């Protein structure tokens, strides 16, 4: 068993477990031994105690005149001498209080071809266990604090509720050799997904091993090129886990939403409607009339700077906004107050929301709609030029990467015949080369980490550094490099 290691992950909720197979068992035995030494006297002391008591008894008989007095004295002593039994001291989890082990095999296909860039990772699809959603995250080249040559492995809770789980990772040898097994010695607390925890580690709310095993050793455990890791999990039996104390959430967002559209407290107005651009160079009248929206300048200044610049508190006339449908504008305002756009609305109005969010500087909503578009768009060789050109015009780096991944995996002869590469902006050829290199496993050394890193990883890294997450992959890479160069200069 191993002792949990509180690593400098994204806060205290990221635990790593170090190789220390005997520490918990040894400490448990030592604790029992010490208790035994304190409570139970030695044999010699016991004999001495019996001799002393016999002598005292005879002395009492002599002084009191007989055995009857002795019995009276014994009764008095018994009435005075009281024993107090303390509650049982539990060492480890009592038998029967934990559920049976549940095993989830996770298969990482083409393990040898996975990037070994330090910090790069691959996540499994979500799977269910104990009413929670889980993922297994592997760093084939280790995370940022791993020992060189080691693979990192973590288990992550994907639900909004915390849970305590005891678990172990097992990689079984395909030819009956010794298995690789790393386990926790106790229940580990998994924080809720996306917990707001201050820290600078690689994963928030994950538990696992920064040094699970040497990559060179794991290559001997592959089955048809795949690394199979069994995740064994168990938790409290139903009804035995104490519920967490209830603490109401921070009410700020809910209070903001209560003031959404409040005409009595609003300090700015917008008239939205008029004409709506339906195609390049053409305009037509909107089917819905102009609608007035009442809002507050403060949340706009924080979340939609371009929109806030169009008005000032106390303006006599409403700010006029065209080329946006009123229902889309309502989504934007609602998001600025901390609201969540429904999945159905996001899917049905994806491109309109992207257009408006990009126009008014609501970057997070733009990226959220972009992810929705990537998940729903069906790419073909017939529409690839249209989609990638649109992505480039709106600086949708994730959508561009999705298009380039599609092209890099397509049949090259068929793509050459059907795709008009003249319609694709020439600067996107670099993105296509990166997608091809990533697919073929080229240039994935640590020195080329940024140039081959996924857009989502670049955005996450930029966000952690306090940089803008909008823009092309080249813009993200340049901003990160400038920030690192500046940090080195200051230090």
C-alpha positions, -999 to +999 in steps of 0.1 A: +000+000+000+011+036-005+009+068+014-011+096-003+011+124-015-004+160-016+012+173-047+012+209-060-016+201-084-044+226-091-050+230-054-052+206-025-077+184-042-052+169-065-034+140-047-005+119-059+005+086-044+042+078-039+058+044-040+059+033-003+044-002-002+047-009+035+043+024+053+006+021+061+009-015+074+040-007+094+024+023+110-007+004+119+013-024+136+034+001+154+003+019+167-012-014+181+022-023+196+024+010+215-011+007+228-004-028+240+027-017+259+008+011+277-024-009+286-010-044+294+016-047+322+045-071+318+043-106+334+068-097+360+048-066+370+017-088+372+033-113+396+046-084+417+012-070+419-003-103+430+023-106+458+018-071+470-020-077+471-016-109+491+006-093+516-018-064+520-046-088+525-029-107+553-019-074+570-056-063+569-067-096+584-042-092+613-052-056+620-089-062+616-091-096+635-101-120+608-112-129+573-146-112+578-131-078+581-110-086+551-141-093+530-156-061+542-125-041+532-125-058+498-161-048+492-152-012+501-123-013+478-144-027+450-170+001+455-142+027+453-121+013+424-140+020+391-130+011+355-137+033+324-138+016+290-129+039+261-143+035+226-125+010+203-096+026+184-101+017+148-069+010+128-079+010+091-115+006+078-135-021+097-144-052+077-177-050+060-181-012+059-168-009+023-185-021-008-171-049-030-144-040-055-157-028-089-133-033-118-133-010-149-107-020-176-095+010-196-077+004-229-053+029-243-049+019-280-017+025-299+000+033-266+035+033-281+024+061-306+010+084-280+030+116-275+056+116-248+058+153-245+059+160-208+026+174-196+006+161-226-022+137-217-049+115-231-082+110-213-105+080-215-142+083-223-164+088-193-176+057-174-200+053-145-194+038-110-211+043-077-235+068-093-206+091-104-189+097-137-152+090-140-123+094-164-088+080-164-061+104-176-027+092-187+005+112-193+026+089-215+056+112-210+048+120-174+033+152-160+053+183-152+066+170-119+072+134-128+105+117-129+119+115-164+109+083-182+078+076-160+042+075-170+016+094-149-019+080-143-048+097-126-085+090-118-109+120-120-144+126-107-166+142-133-196+150-111-206+181-092-205+161-059-175+149-039-170+112-031-146+091-011-132+061-030-104+036-024-088+025-057-059+008-073-045+007-109-033-027-122-015-034-155-015-072-160+014-089-177+001-105-210+023-135-205+017-142-169+046-122-155+045-099-125+016-074-126+022-037-120-001-026-092-003+007-074-030+012-048-042+036-021-041+025+015-073+043+025-103+061+011-093+092-009-116+122-013-123+132-049-134+168-051-163+179-074-156+186-110-143+221-118-138+229-081-126+265-077-093+257-060-062+278-059-031+260-070-006+255-098-006+217-105-016+199-136-051+186-127-079+198-104-097+172-083-077+142-097-060+115-076-033+092-088+004+086-094+029+110-109+053+081-113+030+051-120+056+031-139+085+034-164+072+038-199+099+014-211+085-012-187+049-007-198+058-014-234+062-050-223+026-051-211+009-041-244-018-063-259-020-058-296-004-024-291-028-014-264-021-007-227-049-021-206-052-006-171-077-021-147-092+004-123-104-013-091-127+009-070-147+006-038-165+030-015-187+032+015-217+008+016-250+026+010-262+044+041-228+044+059-212+075+044-219+106+063-234+133+043-214+164+038-224+195+058-248+217+038-234+251+029-254+273+004-236+283-027-223+319-032-255+337-041-239+364-063-248+348-096-284+340-086-288+376-073-274+389-106-299+368-125-328+381-104-319+416-117-317+405-153-342+426-173-352+447-143-363+480-158-366+497-125-329+493-116-314+492-152-291+521-162-287+514-199-310+505-228-306+488-262-329+489-292-322+456-311-336+447-345-340+465-378-320+448-405-303+414-403-275+404-426-284+371-442-257+368-469-227+387-480-237+419-497-274+414-491-297+426-464-334+420-456-358+433-430-360+413-398-393+395-394-395+406-357-399+443-347-372+462-328-372+452-292-359+473-262-337+456-236-330+471-202-296+462-187-269+473-162-236+487-173-215+470-146-219+433-158-215+445-194-182+463-186-168+431-171-181+405-196-189+423-229-165+453-232-175+461-268-211+462-258-204+484-228-185+509-250-217+515-269-236+530-240-231+549-207-253+549-176-279+576-178-279+579-216-311+595-228-315+575-259-311+537-262-281+523-281-292+510-315-280+475-325-287+460-359-277+427-375-286+408-344-319+390-338-335+400-305-336+364-292-298+361-298-291+394-281-312+382-251-290+351-249-259+374-248-272+396-220-283+366-200-248+351-203-233+384-191-253+381-159-239+347-152-267+327-169-262+294-188-275+291-224-296+259-228-282+231-249-311+232-274-307+270-279-270+267-283-273+240-309-301+257-329-284+291-330-248+282-328-235+303-357-256+334-347-243+332-312-207+328-324-212+359-346-227+381-319-203+369-292-173+376-314-187+410-323-193+422-287-162+405-271-180+378-251-151+354-256-162+325-233-196+323-249-180+323-283-157+294-274-186+275-257-207+279-289-176+268-310-173+236-290-210+229-296-205+235-334-175+211-335-196+184-317-225+187-342-210+196-376-207+167-400-176+173-421-173+159-457-149+165-485-178+185-501-182+211-473-147+211-458-136+243-476-168+262-466-164+252-429-127+258-426-130+292-443-158+302-419-136+290-390-107+311-402-129+342-406-141+341-370-108+329-354-123+296-344-090+278-337-107+246-324-130+243-354-100+248-377-081+221-359-111+198-363-112+205-400-074+198-404-077+166-384-105+155-408-083+163-439-053+146-424-072+114-419-091+115-453-081+094-483-054+115-499-063+107-535-100+113-529-092+146-511-070+158-540-099+151-564-128+166-545-113+194-524-105+228-541-074+238-521-074+271-540-104+280-518-085+274-485-064+303-472-027+296-477-018+303-441-039+273-431-015+250-447+007+252-417-022+240-395-026+211-420+010+201-417+008+202-379-023+179-380-004+155-404+027+155-381+006+149-350-012+120-367+021+104-378+038+110-345+065+134-359+080+163-341+064+155-308+096+160-287+096+183-257+113+211-277+083+212-301+057+210-274+039+243-282+040+239-320+023+205-319+001+211-288-037+208-292-057+240-293-075+231-261-042+226-243-029+259-257-060+277-245-058+261-210-021+271-207-029+307-219-058+309-194-036+297-165-011+325-174-038+351-175-036+355-213-064+358-238-077+325-251-092+340-283-074+339-316-056+314-339-032+287-327-003+309-339-016+338-318-019+316-288+016+302-292+032+337-297+014+350-266+026+321-245+062+324-257+062+362-251+049+356-216+076+329-209+103+352-223+091+380-202+091+358-171+127+347-178+138+383-183+122+394-150+137+365-130 
